[in-house]
Amino acid sequence: MGSDGKIHKYNGLYIVIFILVAELIDWVTSFHFSLTERSGYFIDLAITFLFMIFIISIFKDVRRTAGELQKNRKRLKSIFDTLDVAIWSHDLKSGTLLITSGIEKLYGYSSKEFYKDNTLWKKVIHPEDHYVLAERESGFSRGKAVTSIYRIIRPDGEVRWIQDRGIPALDENRKLVDFTSVLFDITDRQESEGRYRSLVEMSPDLIAVYSRGKLDYINEAGCKLFKAESPAELVGLPISKLIPSEVLAQIKTRELTIDENFEEKLWFEFKATQLDGKEIDVEMSAMPILYEGRMAEQIVGRDLTQRKKAEKTIKYMAYYDVLTGLPNRNMFRKHLNAALKQNEDQKLAVLFLDLDRFKIINDTKGHTVGDLLLKVVANRLKNAVQNAGLVSRQGGDEFIILLKDHDEGQVIEVAERILEEFSAGIIVENQEFFVTPSIGISMAPSNGRDEETLIKHADTAMYLAKERGKNNYQFYTDKLHGLSSRKMELENGLRKALEHDQLVLHYQPQVKLDTREVIGVEALVRWRHPEHGLISPAEFIPLAEETGLIVPLGKWVLQKACKQNKAWQDAGYRRIPISVNISVRQLQEDRFIDTVKQVLDETGLKPIYLDLEITESIMQNSEKTAMILYQLKELGVTLAFDDFGTGYSSLSLLKHLPIDKIKIDKSFVDDIIHHANQGTMVKTIIDMGHNLQFEIIAEGVEEPEQVDFLLGNGCLIGQGYYFSMPLPSDLIEDVFKDNMERHGILQ
């Protein structure tokens, strides 16, 4: 209604008031004259005047109230128009329907359409939600307010969620005569809750809520963790049946503490009990939330059992040799350093032992025979030393023994017992082999007071034992500084090898285990000594590491390998990556990143065709390592962990490093068919690698049974003598040609 309507409304009100006033005056006058004819005319006039003033005052109040009512009506309409709210009131007796304008914003239909068809609100309800109509009618019939949540379909096809609060009115016969509904658009809330519910239900982690000591909610992953078939088995249970009391006590303490840390998450690791009574390792966080209007605790957790087992296995591998079960070099150095710190003047001996003729047996009879031989050697060494000291394997055919509180005479007794143990042959696979030890001995404190010096001097004395006919022991003396041992000779020769082009690269293919397709090669350095012939990398690489020659040697290998791969690509061979081993010493060089970039620039090889293989020993300085690896990753090269499992990598660190591949060490691959665990360690490493999203490569594959096992457990790539031995560049090219022809790859 417009302003003219307001004027007419007020004029009508004036007329009514004046008629009432006139009637009142007439009544008062006649009444007054009948009672007080003697009072006089002026008194009557005064009374009439005062009465008129009273009536006018009432009229002003009425007018002011009407204006305020109009203002409030406008203000209320404005509020309703700005909210996603509509009010619907339907008097079923009179058929009167009142609807606020908000209905148009919610439903997309005009108010006229709703007035024309008062069942339109039902017709637009989503077909899947029609069941709410029966629920509403049932509630209304009992005189109860009903809150319904349903979807509607707007004219443009958009689906929206509506919350409808219906309030009924019944007559004396309990018949519905009127109802009012308040409607809200809750689409955003529903979709947000839906997304959250989907994330919670699809989460691989346990997500649960408990309050007042009982479980209120748990997702599917939580059911699986506790071995329940459905949430119904767990909801309502006392939370103490699932979580230890000491953990609950810590959460309870936080609940009772009102401070700024009240909403802080709490983290726990503990053993939880499944429904079948089995205990599992669980990692869990807890934080307070509001759940259905009350304070509760939300917990998020996961099963750590497998990870704990894997970490325990890897931790064992950090200190023990997998092949022999003896302590490894890390354990030995730990014991030696502890002994030296305990008493600097303590008499102790370090025996460095190398097996004579072992390399010949290993090369001619294969690694399987060699490994079995090493196990027998380990047992004989333990028999000889007994409880007198610590026997450890350093790697290859090298062992170190620590004897504490032993003078020279007692050390000689142990050394002679060792020689005696090896006087008899060793039977392996129905063959008898004779191996003898060469033993070098250093004594503390006379030959050194630190771990590095004592091991180095024992190593030098061991080379003296070899020069003096092998199968004997020698003590270190100061005279050995000027003695030309093989080690010293090799060190000097290695320096010249770089200058006189005595080093060459051989290449071993990496293949897909199922198709035998060559997808990469590893570059392996060889040393052709002018006098001693081909020297094994197992002998000169450790020497290069120790002397620092590994840095120039590693740069030479990197440059040679990249140049060769680019030449193969230019010649039309398939573009595949080439793997190059990188030592810890190289990574520690300040300019190593620049060296890699320079080699790639000079050779023209794209970074994606270079794989850098590093060992787990780099994890000793995890912070610096991570920085270097990320810089290498920025160059575009691929990073692989070589000999994975022989060192100790913390999983929490490993998963945050930019590693692309892990290579399973040959010793584990051998266990597939030559060990009682039948490849359990290999399967563990494969599973861990897949969980961390690494590509897995198996090294040292030599038997078809190993190929079948690896494929069956998800390892798809391998390298080893089963496919090809390391070959010089001209022979590996023949392998490339044959492989390309077999797989239909055009040159």
URLINUR-V904883 format. One record per pair of residues at least 4 apart in sequence whose C-alpha atoms are under 6 Angstrom apart, sorted by the first residue. I is the first residue (numbers start at 1). J is the second residue. Records with the same first field share a line. If there is no record, write none. Layout:
I: J / J
This chain:
24: 28
25: 29
27: 31
28: 32
32: 36
33: 37
81: 102
84: 184 / 185
85: 102 / 183 / 184
86: 100 / 102 / 103 / 182 / 183
87: 99 / 100 / 181 / 182
88: 98 / 99 / 180 / 181
89: 97 / 98 / 179 / 180
90: 96 / 97 / 178 / 179
91: 95 / 96 / 178
92: 177 / 178
93: 177
103: 107
104: 108 / 109 / 110
107: 154
108: 154
112: 116
114: 118
124: 152 / 153
125: 151 / 152
126: 151 / 152
129: 150
139: 144
140: 144 / 168
143: 168
145: 166 / 167
146: 165 / 166
147: 164 / 165
148: 163 / 164
149: 162 / 163
150: 161 / 162
151: 160 / 161 / 162
152: 159 / 160
153: 157 / 158 / 159
154: 158
160: 187
161: 185 / 186 / 187
162: 184 / 185 / 186
163: 183 / 184
164: 182 / 183
165: 181 / 182
166: 180 / 181
167: 179 / 180
168: 178 / 179
169: 176 / 177 / 178 / 179
170: 174 / 175 / 176 / 177
171: 175
188: 192
190: 194
193: 197
198: 202
199: 203
201: 219
204: 221
205: 221 / 301 / 302
206: 221 / 222 / 300 / 301 / 302
207: 218 / 219 / 299 / 300
208: 217 / 218 / 298 / 299
209: 216 / 217 / 297 / 298
210: 214 / 215 / 216 / 296 / 297
211: 296
213: 238 / 239
214: 236 / 237 / 238 / 239
215: 235 / 236 / 237 / 239
216: 235
217: 235
218: 222
223: 227 / 228
224: 228
226: 274 / 275
231: 235
242: 273
243: 272
258: 262
265: 286 / 287
266: 285 / 286
267: 284 / 285
268: 283 / 284
269: 282 / 283
270: 281 / 282
271: 279 / 280 / 281 / 282
272: 279 / 280
273: 277 / 278 / 279
274: 278
280: 305
281: 304 / 305
282: 302 / 303 / 304
283: 301 / 302
284: 300 / 301
285: 299 / 300
286: 298 / 299
287: 297 / 298
288: 296 / 297
289: 295 / 296 / 297
290: 294 / 295 / 296
291: 296
304: 308
307: 311
308: 312
311: 315
314: 648
316: 320
318: 647 / 648
319: 327 / 328 / 330 / 331
320: 325 / 326 / 327 / 328
321: 325 / 326 / 327 / 328
324: 375
326: 392
327: 331 / 392
328: 392 / 393 / 394
329: 394
333: 337
340: 344
345: 445
347: 405 / 406 / 444
348: 403 / 404 / 405 / 406 / 443 / 444
349: 402 / 403 / 442 / 443
350: 401 / 402 / 441 / 442
351: 400 / 401 / 440 / 441
352: 400 / 439 / 440 / 458 / 459
353: 398 / 399 / 400 / 438 / 439
354: 397 / 398 / 437 / 438
355: 397 / 436 / 437
356: 435 / 436 / 437
359: 363
361: 365
362: 366 / 367 / 370
367: 371
382: 386
384: 417 / 418
389: 402 / 403
390: 401 / 402
391: 401
392: 399 / 400
393: 399
394: 398 / 399
406: 410
422: 436
425: 432 / 433 / 434
426: 432 / 433
427: 431 / 432
436: 471
437: 471
438: 462 / 465 / 466 / 470 / 471 / 472
439: 462 / 473
440: 458 / 459 / 461 / 462 / 473 / 474 / 475
441: 458 / 475 / 476
442: 447 / 454 / 457 / 458 / 476
443: 447
444: 448
445: 449
448: 453 / 454
461: 474 / 475 / 476
463: 485
465: 470 / 472 / 473 / 474
466: 470
484: 488
486: 490
490: 494
496: 500
497: 501 / 502
502: 527 / 528
503: 526 / 527
504: 525 / 526
505: 524 / 525 / 526
506: 523 / 524 / 726 / 727 / 728
507: 522 / 523 / 726 / 727
508: 521 / 522 / 726
509: 520 / 521
510: 518 / 519 / 520 / 521 / 718 / 719
511: 516 / 517 / 518 / 519 / 717 / 718
512: 516 / 517 / 716 / 717
513: 716 / 717
519: 576
520: 576 / 577 / 578
521: 578
522: 578 / 579
523: 579 / 580
527: 534 / 535
528: 533 / 534
529: 533
537: 541
544: 548 / 549 / 550
545: 550
550: 554
551: 586
557: 561
559: 599
563: 603
566: 605
568: 573
569: 573 / 575
572: 747
573: 747
577: 609 / 610
578: 610 / 611
579: 611 / 612
580: 612 / 613
581: 613
582: 613 / 614
584: 618
594: 598
600: 604 / 605
607: 636 / 637
608: 636 / 637
610: 637
611: 638 / 639
612: 639
613: 640 / 641 / 642
614: 641 / 642
615: 641 / 642
616: 647
621: 625
622: 626
633: 637
639: 659 / 660
640: 659 / 660 / 661 / 662
641: 662 / 663
642: 663
643: 663 / 664 / 665
644: 663 / 664 / 665
660: 694
661: 694 / 695 / 696
662: 696
663: 697 / 698
664: 698 / 699
665: 699
666: 699 / 700
668: 682
671: 675 / 679
672: 678 / 679
673: 678
685: 689
689: 694
690: 694
696: 715
697: 717 / 718
698: 718
699: 718 / 719 / 720
700: 720
701: 719 / 720 / 722
702: 720 / 721 / 722
710: 715
711: 715 / 716
721: 725
727: 731 / 732
740: 744 / 745
